[in-house]
Structures are given as structure tokens and as C-alpha cells.
Amino acid sequence: MSAPTAPLAVALARGPLVLDGGLSNQLAAQGCDLSDDLWSARLLADDPGQIEQAHAAYVEAGARVLITASYQATFEGFAHRGLGREETAALLRRSVELARRAAGRAEREVWVAASVGPYGAMLADGSEYRGRYGLSVAELERFHRPRIETLAQAGPDVLALETVPDMDEARALLRAVRGCGVPVWLTYSIAGEHTRAGQPLAEAFALAAGDDQVVAVGVNCCAPGDADRAVAQAARITGKPVVVYPNSGEGWDAQTRSWRGGSTFEPERVAGWQAAGARLIGGCCRVGPDRIAALAAHLENR
């Protein structure tokens, strides 16, 4: 369970690293029921071995960075299930421990990113893809800070401020991580060249441009085609390494509760992302170990 010897920022300066893929789809493939509002976070309490097994599948596929199962794990969410703050804090720390254990199975260094999902993920009503919750930046900062502090104490290599739908929440998150002692990356969920809340992506990326705690900036949980355009923009505006992990490209049909369309996530896209400045490259929803293995092989061949 020992951490890598090199900080993630140093490793990124050496060359690109492969991220893992979607944790939820791998858990579903293992037979886990994710219909609960807590989604994969429920398994932190009910079946943590499944989470470690899912992480291990991505290590086996060649992932060099694992993202923890804390995306939807919050003090408020677990309180609705009757868990106290100490119990929830222990589960947040467990998310990092599980990823670290799986990382320890690799022959090479594997870094652990503690996921910090948006406020809307706790609501479990799809608002994480809209933003504009009606809360102030200060209110969002107060929501995020306790979880960030708890995750930071567990010793991850980086905090993944991910699937951020709008600039207000990005501002709140960047304030909340100050003083936690852990570097962060910031990724927006986007539609075209705008955040999900409709703000120009150029302005959103600029928030992190002068922040030394931010080691990478980019996008996740978006269409691969949108990621193509966003990588170069993030690199140009921030001057930082870019992190990119889009969805498979399939669309979710809320009425039938099923995925439709074909995948547009192809390892061949990696060449363009890498040339444009991407240094952390992986997948999000519906991108499993098979595609991460193909991505890793493509990067190694390059």
C-alpha cells in the first residue's frame, strides 16, 4: 500500500500516463447493483471488496492512475442512511485505501486520485450535468471542504475535482482545496465548447491558469468528439498538462434506462490528444478495462 516515490507532477513531466476507465460500469460487470442513490459509493460500506476488484481490473489493463469510489460519497448522502460523521469519514478514507491496495499489485508505480464529485452528484437527480444549483460560491465551498479535508488526510497522490458542470462550482472547489496539502486536477463536464451550465470553456479553464496547486486541467464525462476540441484549448489557456477522460460516446436514454448508439472512444484518438498537450488520458462512463488496455498499448507503441 505504499505510495509512489515520485509526485504525480514529476511523472507527468516525463510523459503521458494512462488513467483508469469508468468504475461504475466495471462494478456493474462484476454483478453489483448500482440502482441506489449512492451509486458506487454504497459499496464502500456494503461490499468494499468489489471496489478493490474493480480497481485491480484497471491495474491489470495498464492504468497508472486509479480514481477512487468517492465521487458520490458525501457526509450529507450517508447521513440520509443514518451514518454519522465519523462513520462517513472512515468510508471516505477507505476509498483511498482500496485504490492504494489495488495499486500495490502493479509492478510499476500507480498513483491514486481521490475523486471529489460535484454537488449535484449528491442530489442524484442529474443536476450534476446542469450546474446552477442556486447556491453561492461560499455555500458550495462549505459543502465541499469537509470531504476534501477528510480525503486529503487519507494520503492520495492527487485530488480529482471532476465532472464539474460550471464555473461557480470550480471556484468553490479551488477555494476549498487551499491548504489541504494535496495537488489537484480540475476537469469539467462539457457540451461542445461550453460547460454544462453554458459558460465558455475558455473562461472556465482560465480559472486554474495561475493556480500552482492545480497540476492538470481538462475534461471528463463528455463525448470523445468534444474532448478532441477541448484538449488543445485547455493546454493553450492554462499552460498546464491536460487531463482527458471522456465517455464511450454512447447516449443514455432516461426513459428506457439504457445506452444507445455506438462507441466513438477509439485508442487512435490518443495521438491527437497527446499532440495537443494531454498527459493524463483515460475513460469515464462505459469505458472499461478492454478499452483502457487498448489505450495503454497504443501509448506504449507510440
C-alpha positions as CSV (number, residue, x, y, z in Angstrom):
1,M,0.0,0.0,0.0
2,S,3.0,2.3,-0.3
3,A,2.6,5.5,-2.4
4,P,4.7,6.1,-5.5
5,T,8.1,7.8,-4.8
6,A,7.6,10.4,-7.5
7,P,4.9,13.1,-7.2
8,L,2.4,13.0,-10.0
9,A,3.5,16.3,-11.4
10,V,7.0,15.0,-11.8
11,A,5.7,11.8,-13.5
12,L,3.7,13.9,-15.9
13,A,6.8,15.8,-16.9
14,R,8.3,12.5,-18.0
15,G,5.5,11.6,-20.3
16,P,1.8,10.7,-20.5
17,L,0.1,8.4,-18.0
18,V,-2.9,6.1,-18.5
19,L,-5.9,6.7,-16.3
20,D,-8.5,4.1,-15.5
21,G,-12.0,3.9,-17.0
22,G,-15.4,4.0,-15.6
23,L,-15.6,2.5,-12.1
24,S,-19.4,2.1,-12.2
25,N,-19.5,0.1,-15.5
26,Q,-16.8,-2.3,-14.2
27,L,-18.7,-2.8,-10.9
28,A,-21.9,-3.5,-12.9
29,A,-19.9,-6.0,-15.0
30,Q,-19.0,-7.7,-11.7
31,G,-22.7,-8.1,-10.9
32,C,-23.1,-5.2,-8.5
33,D,-26.4,-3.4,-8.1
34,L,-25.9,0.3,-8.6
35,S,-29.5,1.5,-8.6
36,D,-29.1,3.1,-5.2
37,D,-28.9,6.9,-4.9
38,L,-25.4,6.5,-3.5
39,W,-24.4,4.7,-6.7
40,S,-21.0,3.0,-6.4
41,A,-20.3,4.8,-3.1
42,R,-22.8,2.4,-1.4
43,L,-20.3,-0.4,-1.9
44,L,-17.7,1.4,0.3
45,A,-19.9,0.3,3.2
46,D,-21.7,-2.8,1.8
47,D,-19.1,-4.6,-0.3
48,P,-15.7,-2.9,-0.4
49,G,-14.0,-5.9,-1.9
50,Q,-15.9,-5.3,-5.1
51,I,-14.4,-1.9,-5.4
52,E,-10.9,-3.2,-4.9
53,Q,-11.5,-5.8,-7.5
54,A,-12.7,-3.2,-10.0
55,H,-9.6,-1.1,-9.4
56,A,-7.5,-4.2,-9.8
57,A,-9.1,-4.8,-13.2
58,Y,-7.8,-1.5,-14.4
59,V,-4.4,-2.0,-13.0
60,E,-4.3,-5.3,-14.9
61,A,-5.3,-3.3,-18.0
62,G,-2.4,-1.0,-17.7
63,A,-3.8,2.0,-15.8
64,R,-1.2,4.1,-14.0
65,V,-3.7,6.3,-12.1
66,L,-6.7,5.0,-10.2
67,I,-9.7,7.2,-9.3
68,T,-11.3,6.4,-6.0
69,A,-15.0,5.4,-5.4
70,S,-15.7,8.7,-3.5
71,Y,-17.3,10.6,-6.4
72,Q,-20.8,10.3,-4.9
73,A,-19.6,9.8,-1.3
74,T,-20.6,12.7,0.9
75,F,-21.4,13.4,4.6
76,E,-24.8,14.5,3.6
77,G,-25.5,11.5,1.4
78,F,-24.5,9.0,4.0
79,A,-26.4,10.9,6.7
80,H,-29.6,10.1,4.8
81,R,-28.7,6.5,5.5
82,G,-28.2,7.1,9.2
83,L,-24.4,7.2,9.2
84,G,-22.7,9.6,11.5
85,R,-19.8,11.9,10.5
86,E,-17.1,9.6,11.9
87,E,-18.5,6.6,10.1
88,T,-18.7,8.6,6.8
89,A,-15.1,9.9,7.3
90,A,-14.0,6.3,7.7
91,L,-15.6,5.3,4.4
92,L,-14.0,8.2,2.6
93,R,-10.6,7.2,3.9
94,R,-11.5,3.6,2.9
95,S,-12.0,4.7,-0.7
96,V,-8.3,5.8,-0.9
97,E,-7.1,2.6,0.9
98,L,-8.9,0.4,-1.5
99,A,-7.4,2.1,-4.5
100,R,-3.9,2.0,-2.9
101,R,-4.2,-1.7,-2.2
102,A,-5.1,-2.4,-5.8
103,A,-2.3,-0.1,-7.0
104,G,0.1,-2.2,-4.9
105,R,-0.5,-5.2,-7.2
106,A,1.2,-3.4,-10.1
107,E,4.9,-3.9,-10.9
108,R,5.1,-0.2,-11.9
109,E,4.2,2.9,-9.9
110,V,0.5,3.6,-9.8
111,W,-0.9,6.8,-8.5
112,V,-4.2,7.3,-6.6
113,A,-6.6,10.2,-7.3
114,A,-9.3,10.8,-4.7
115,S,-12.5,11.7,-6.5
116,V,-14.3,14.9,-5.5
117,G,-17.6,14.9,-7.4
118,P,-19.8,17.9,-7.8
119,Y,-22.6,19.0,-5.5
120,G,-25.2,17.6,-8.0
121,A,-23.8,14.1,-7.6
122,M,-25.0,14.1,-4.0
123,L,-28.5,15.1,-5.1
124,A,-28.7,12.1,-7.5
125,D,-31.1,13.9,-9.8
126,G,-29.0,14.6,-12.8
127,S,-28.2,18.2,-11.8
128,E,-24.5,17.4,-11.9
129,Y,-24.9,17.8,-15.7
130,R,-26.6,21.1,-15.4
131,G,-25.0,23.0,-12.6
132,R,-26.6,26.3,-11.5
133,Y,-27.9,24.8,-8.2
134,G,-29.0,28.1,-6.8
135,L,-26.2,28.1,-4.2
136,S,-23.5,30.7,-3.8
137,V,-19.8,30.0,-4.2
138,A,-19.4,30.3,-0.5
139,E,-22.2,27.8,0.1
140,L,-20.6,25.3,-2.3
141,E,-17.2,25.8,-0.7
142,R,-18.7,24.9,2.7
143,F,-20.3,21.8,1.3
144,H,-17.1,20.5,-0.3
145,R,-14.5,21.4,2.3
146,P,-15.1,18.7,4.9
147,R,-15.0,15.9,2.4
148,I,-11.8,17.4,0.8
149,E,-10.1,17.6,4.1
150,T,-11.0,14.0,5.0
151,L,-9.8,12.7,1.7
152,A,-6.6,14.7,1.9
153,Q,-5.9,13.2,5.3
154,A,-6.1,9.7,3.7
155,G,-3.0,10.5,1.7
156,P,-3.9,10.3,-2.0
157,D,-1.4,11.4,-4.6
158,V,-3.9,14.0,-6.1
159,L,-7.5,15.1,-5.6
160,A,-9.6,14.8,-8.8
161,L,-12.0,17.7,-8.9
162,E,-14.1,16.1,-11.6
163,T,-17.3,16.3,-13.7
164,V,-17.6,20.0,-12.7
165,P,-20.6,21.5,-14.5
166,D,-20.0,25.2,-14.1
167,M,-17.5,27.9,-13.1
168,D,-19.1,28.8,-9.8
169,E,-18.5,25.2,-8.5
170,A,-15.0,25.3,-9.9
171,R,-14.3,28.5,-8.0
172,A,-15.7,26.9,-4.8
173,L,-13.6,23.7,-5.2
174,L,-10.4,25.7,-5.9
175,R,-11.1,27.6,-2.7
176,A,-11.9,24.5,-0.7
177,V,-8.7,22.7,-1.5
178,R,-6.4,25.6,-0.4
179,G,-4.2,24.5,2.4
180,C,-5.1,20.8,2.2
181,G,-1.6,19.9,1.2
182,V,-2.5,17.7,-1.8
183,P,-2.2,18.7,-5.5
184,V,-5.4,18.6,-7.6
185,W,-6.6,18.3,-11.1
186,L,-9.7,20.1,-12.4
187,T,-11.9,18.6,-15.1
188,Y,-15.2,20.0,-16.5
189,S,-18.1,18.1,-17.9
190,I,-18.9,19.9,-21.2
191,A,-21.2,20.1,-24.2
192,G,-19.4,21.4,-27.3
193,E,-17.2,24.3,-26.3
194,H,-19.1,25.2,-23.1
195,T,-19.5,23.9,-19.6
196,R,-22.7,22.1,-18.9
197,A,-24.0,25.3,-17.4
198,G,-23.4,27.1,-20.7
199,Q,-20.3,29.1,-19.9
200,P,-17.5,29.4,-22.5
201,L,-14.9,26.7,-21.8
202,A,-12.1,29.2,-22.4
203,E,-13.2,31.2,-19.4
204,A,-13.7,28.1,-17.3
205,F,-10.2,26.8,-18.0
206,A,-8.7,30.2,-17.2
207,L,-9.8,29.9,-13.5
208,A,-7.0,27.4,-13.0
209,A,-4.3,29.0,-15.1
210,G,-2.4,30.7,-12.3
211,D,-3.1,28.2,-9.5
212,D,0.0,26.3,-8.6
213,Q,-1.9,23.6,-6.7
214,V,-3.5,22.5,-10.0
215,V,-1.2,20.1,-11.7
216,A,-3.6,19.3,-14.7
217,V,-6.7,20.8,-16.3
218,G,-9.2,19.3,-18.7
219,V,-12.5,17.5,-19.3
220,N,-14.2,14.3,-18.4
221,C,-17.6,12.6,-18.7
222,C,-18.2,14.1,-22.2
223,A,-18.3,12.9,-25.8
224,P,-15.0,12.0,-27.3
225,G,-15.5,14.5,-30.1
226,D,-16.0,17.3,-27.6
227,A,-12.8,16.2,-25.9
228,D,-10.9,16.5,-29.2
229,R,-11.5,20.2,-29.3
230,A,-11.1,20.9,-25.5
231,V,-7.6,19.4,-25.0
232,A,-5.8,22.0,-27.2
233,Q,-7.8,24.8,-25.6
234,A,-7.0,23.7,-22.1
235,A,-3.3,23.5,-22.9
236,R,-3.2,26.9,-24.6
237,I,-5.1,28.8,-21.9
238,T,-3.6,27.2,-18.8
239,G,-0.1,26.2,-19.9
240,K,-0.6,23.1,-17.8
241,P,-0.6,19.3,-18.6
242,V,-4.1,18.3,-19.8
243,V,-6.2,15.5,-18.3
244,V,-8.8,14.0,-20.5
245,Y,-11.2,11.0,-19.9
246,P,-14.4,11.1,-21.9
247,N,-17.3,8.7,-22.0
248,S,-17.6,6.0,-24.6
249,G,-19.7,8.2,-26.9
250,E,-22.9,6.2,-26.3
251,G,-26.0,8.1,-25.2
252,W,-28.1,7.4,-22.1
253,D,-31.9,7.1,-22.7
254,A,-33.5,8.1,-19.4
255,Q,-36.9,6.7,-20.4
256,T,-35.7,3.2,-21.2
257,R,-32.8,3.4,-18.8
258,S,-30.4,2.1,-21.4
259,W,-27.5,3.1,-23.5
260,R,-28.0,3.8,-27.2
261,G,-25.7,4.4,-30.2
262,G,-22.2,3.1,-30.8
263,S,-18.9,3.9,-29.1
264,T,-16.7,6.6,-30.5
265,F,-14.0,6.1,-28.0
266,E,-11.1,4.8,-30.0
267,P,-7.4,4.5,-29.0
268,E,-6.4,6.2,-32.2
269,R,-7.8,9.5,-30.8
270,V,-4.9,9.4,-28.3
271,A,-2.4,10.6,-30.8
272,G,-4.3,13.8,-31.3
273,W,-4.9,14.3,-27.6
274,Q,-1.3,13.7,-26.8
275,A,0.0,16.0,-29.5
276,A,-2.3,18.8,-28.2
277,G,-1.0,18.5,-24.6
278,A,-2.8,15.6,-22.9
279,R,-0.7,13.9,-20.3
280,L,-3.4,12.1,-18.3
281,I,-5.5,10.0,-20.6
282,G,-8.3,7.6,-19.8
283,G,-12.0,7.0,-19.9
284,C,-15.2,7.7,-18.0
285,C,-18.7,6.2,-18.3
286,R,-18.9,3.0,-20.4
287,V,-15.2,2.8,-21.0
288,G,-14.0,-0.5,-19.5
289,P,-10.7,-2.3,-18.9
290,D,-10.6,-3.6,-22.5
291,R,-10.5,-0.1,-23.9
292,I,-8.0,1.1,-21.3
293,A,-5.8,-1.9,-22.2
294,A,-6.0,-0.8,-25.9
295,L,-5.3,2.8,-25.0
296,A,-2.3,1.7,-22.9
297,A,-0.9,-0.4,-25.7
298,H,-1.4,2.4,-28.1
299,L,0.5,4.8,-25.9
300,E,3.4,2.4,-25.3
301,N,3.7,1.7,-29.0
302,R,4.0,5.4,-29.6
